[in-house]
Amino acid sequence: MEHSKKPYPYLSDWLVISWRWLALFLLSLTFATRPDFNWLIILLLILIAVWNLTMTTLAIINVRMPLHRLVNVFCDFAFTAALFVLGGAMTGSLVWIGVVAIVNAAIFFQWRGAFILAFLFSATQIGYAIYLNPINLTAWMPFAIILGLNFLIAAIAGYGSTVVFNRIREKELTTERQVHDIETRVSKHYQKRMESLAALVETLNSTLDYIVVLDIMLDQSQSAIDIIDPNQDKMTSAVLLFDESKLMVVNSRRFSPSDTNLKFPANSGLLLETLQKVEPQIIHNPAMDPELWKIVSLQNCKVAITFPLSRGMDDYGVMLFGHPDRNFFTTEKIEALNLISRQAVIAIQNARLYQQVEQEKQTIVSSQEEANKKLARDLHDGPIQSVASIAMRLSVAQRLLFHKPKDVAAELSNIETLARQSTGELRHMLFTLRPLTLETDGLVAGLQTIAEKNLNTYQQKVRIDADEEVVKKLDQSKHSTVFYLVEEAVTNARKHAQAELILVRLRHSAKDSEIAVLEIMDNGIGFDINKVNQKYSHRGSLGMVNLTERTHLINGLLHIDSVPGKGTRIRIFIPLTPAAIERVQAGKIDLQQS
């Protein structure tokens, strides 16, 4: 079977089928008026109707058989010849039936088919007449008339078919050329649009500068619209991003200076609907919107459309476009702007991530500088003072050797004590800088070493209570951060709390087994958290600031309770699973029950 490659059915098939149904209708009328009843003719007409119904079905589904035209012409010739014979031949009422086959042949093969079938049907008529009565062989005049009439019908049908189908072919060619031209223009337009969008993506991905990204978003949006509809006025456009809880205009085109200073709570109207549904929203007469009415530059716009700048759970803001033409934003333009907004979200996210990385790099550098300063302070306040004291006592011992030899032994004993103390402090500092026990024996052993060194070096009691099951669930990469959190908190308590005992406890949260709780508690003098935080905000990254930064490294949450005279409790909530990270970051923790 052969399907038509054209977008319309086979015209010649439908003409033949229609002509065939008309002939069947005329034949039915002819035999309906006759008093005699010929079953053979009735059966033949039924067969022809079934054949034509089959051809009609093929035409409906736009399919052709192999040698479809030849098969149809042959069947038409056979059917009409049979009807001619059964209808009484030359003296019967169906002498005209050959017209049906000749016209069909003309439709399928134009004048060539018409003349060939006219000759074949004429030969059939003349041959059958001679077969019935050989005497008819001498009557050439009737045969000449039959031959002339058949060829006249063939000439008329062939000429008409040729003229009609030539015109149809010309129209088809004209239509095909027009379709091809339209397709070419559409293809060029689509290619130009794709090149523009590809350039947009490349441009957005080529920079991580936040301000440049915002400029590109609006410029490329206008460029994309110019490609689709170059003769329209420019759009009024803006990028609105969240500043804490409100949307503020961070970049715009054709906004007045006063409009650029506006802020929107986004709790009603088009902005709220855009952020809630996370899909483009359009409004006619934006001056009636409960929030957008404040934008003077939109007063002349009859339509405004917004696109959400959202990705996952993060809402960055909204892209806003307005135009004086009420029907300006067609489906094609909306699709182009929507694609740009999606790419813009990725670019904004990348730019913000880059900013965060830069900030983290700066934080790391600052932390390293602070660590160096802390080490210098500890060395100055501890071992260096002890070494200086040792040098002074050695000088004293040297003088005593000549004046009071009996006191030299006691002085040397004091010097030995200072030297051992300095050695212990230096070893403690080395342990803090690189805790080998943590690397070789694990977190619990490392925490126990902190307790031992604080007791041996500073006579500070530290008790460790760590759940091994929690340590097993804790990611290995977080062990060192937890270690330094404990070391920082214990050091702060030892220096400032004047506590008899410092308790370090690591366990599961009472309400959530996917969250671990690290507690560092002391029974010291406590402090006023608000006053200390105010001092730290002026002095830089110290004490609790270090705790906060390290807590962020493990996606945790830091909470400190302290009352002057009643001690301090530091709690760090550490997520053990990805799902728990979201809960911790969202603050979905019951501090009282945990």
Number of C-alpha atoms within 10 A of each C-alpha: 10 11 14 14 9 10 7 8 16 17 13 18 22 15 15 24 20 14 16 20 16 13 15 18 11 12 18 13 11 12 16 11 8 9 7 8 10 12 9 13 17 14 11 16 17 13 13 19 15 12 15 19 14 13 20 17 11 16 20 12 11 18 17 17 13 10 10 15 18 14 12 22 23 14 15 21 24 14 19 24 23 16 22 24 18 16 19 12 20 17 10 12 16 19 19 13 20 24 21 19 28 31 30 29 31 30 26 25 20 23 23 17 21 31 23 17 26 30 18 17 25 21 15 16 22 21 16 17 19 15 12 10 10 12 10 15 13 9 11 10 9 12 19 13 11 19 19 15 15 24 21 15 20 28 21 16 23 27 17 17 23 19 13 14 17 12 12 13 12 12 12 13 12 12 12 13 12 12 12 12 12 12 12 12 12 12 12 12 14 14 12 15 19 14 13 17 20 12 13 22 19 11 16 26 17 11 15 18 16 16 13 13 20 19 17 16 27 25 14 20 23 19 17 22 21 16 15 17 12 12 9 12 12 16 21 21 25 25 23 25 21 18 14 7 11 15 20 22 22 17 18 22 18 13 17 13 10 11 17 17 10 15 18 19 13 20 13 12 15 22 27 14 17 22 22 11 10 16 14 21 17 18 17 15 18 24 21 13 15 14 19 19 14 18 16 15 20 25 18 15 20 18 22 27 22 27 26 26 27 20 13 5 6 9 16 18 24 26 26 23 25 28 22 18 15 14 10 18 19 10 9 11 18 18 13 18 26 20 15 21 23 16 19 24 20 17 24 23 19 19 21 15 13 15 15 12 12 12 12 14 12 12 14 13 12 14 17 12 12 16 16 12 12 13 14 13 12 16 17 13 11 15 20 16 15 22 18 11 15 20 13 13 17 17 11 14 21 15 13 16 13 10 11 11 12 11 12 19 13 11 17 16 11 15 21 13 14 19 17 14 19 21 16 18 22 18 14 20 16 12 17 15 12 11 19 13 17 19 13 10 10 16 22 20 16 22 24 19 18 24 22 17 19 21 13 14 17 15 13 22 17 24 18 18 14 19 14 13 11 18 20 10 14 19 13 12 9 15 19 16 16 22 19 18 21 21 19 18 21 24 16 13 24 22 11 13 22 16 20 13 17 26 17 23 17 24 18 21 20 12 12 13 14 19 27 25 22 22 21 25 25 25 18 22 17 21 18 12 16 9 9 12 15 10 12 15 11 8 9 12 18 17 15 19 14 18 20 18 19 18 19 13 11 19 19 23 20 18 12 14 14 18 14 13 13 13 20 24 20 20 20 21 25 27 27 21 14 10 11 20 20 13 14 17 14 10 12 10 17 11 12 5 8 15
